[in-house]
């Protein structure tokens, strides 16, 4: 009788995590960059509309003045979205090609995205509050408290919503079986 070879069970199946996250990275990156550019376009359109109406409505000039101060932060945010989108796009392609650098770049993007969202939220709190105060002056300040509360809740929820996918990347792409399958 010959000795029976030990069986370690069925062979380990390759994980689909890099492919799934690679596809999501590419889609998420394209949407993020598109939304960043679209937001700047919408800001220009809104400013043009308010400037056009400005000759007819006195409050419109107050709105445009307050809006100009806030636009700088929108440009910075859009620029961040494009840069982070390009990083995520390249990382997604790397994951689809099963490259370890794609995983590392995805993890870098995840941390950078969470930090950028938090920093932008904190940095824009003051200018957004000032914008809302100036807009509140147009309606006599009747809804100022509600607007401040809505801004706070919206800011926190915005960061939470933005952080969902980066956190999922950090959880799934750091698994040993994912790293072991990448070259």
C-alpha positions, 0 to 999 in steps of 0.5 A: 500500500502506498501512503495516501497524499494529504489533501488540503481541500479544494484549490483556493479560488482566485479572488475577484476583489481586484477586478470588481474594485478596478471596474468601480474605480474607473467608473467612480473616477470618471463620474467624479471628474465629470461632476467636478467639471460640471460643478464649475460650469454650473457655478459660471451659469448661475453667476451669469444668470444672477448677473443678468438679473442683477440689473432688475433685482437689487438683491441679486447684486448681494448674491453675486458678491457673496457667490464670488467669495465662495467660488474660489473654494468651488474651483479648489474642490473641482481641481481636487476632484479631477486630480483624485479622479485621475489617480483613481482612474490609473489605480483602477486600470492597475487593479484590472491588470492585477498590479500591486501598484494599483492596490497601493495607489487605490489605498493612497487615493482612499486616504487622500479622499477622506482627508480632502473631504474633511479638510474641504468641509472644515475650510468651507464652513466659514465662507459658506456661513457668510454666504448664507448670512448674506443670502439671509439678509435678502429675505430678512434673516427669517431662515438663518437658523434653519440654514445654519443647522442644515449646513452642519447636518449636510456637511457631516452627511456629505463627508460620511457619504463621500467616505463610504467607497474609500472606506470599502477600498481600505477594508477590501483591498488590504486583505491578504488574499488580495495582495497575494493575487497581485504582481 
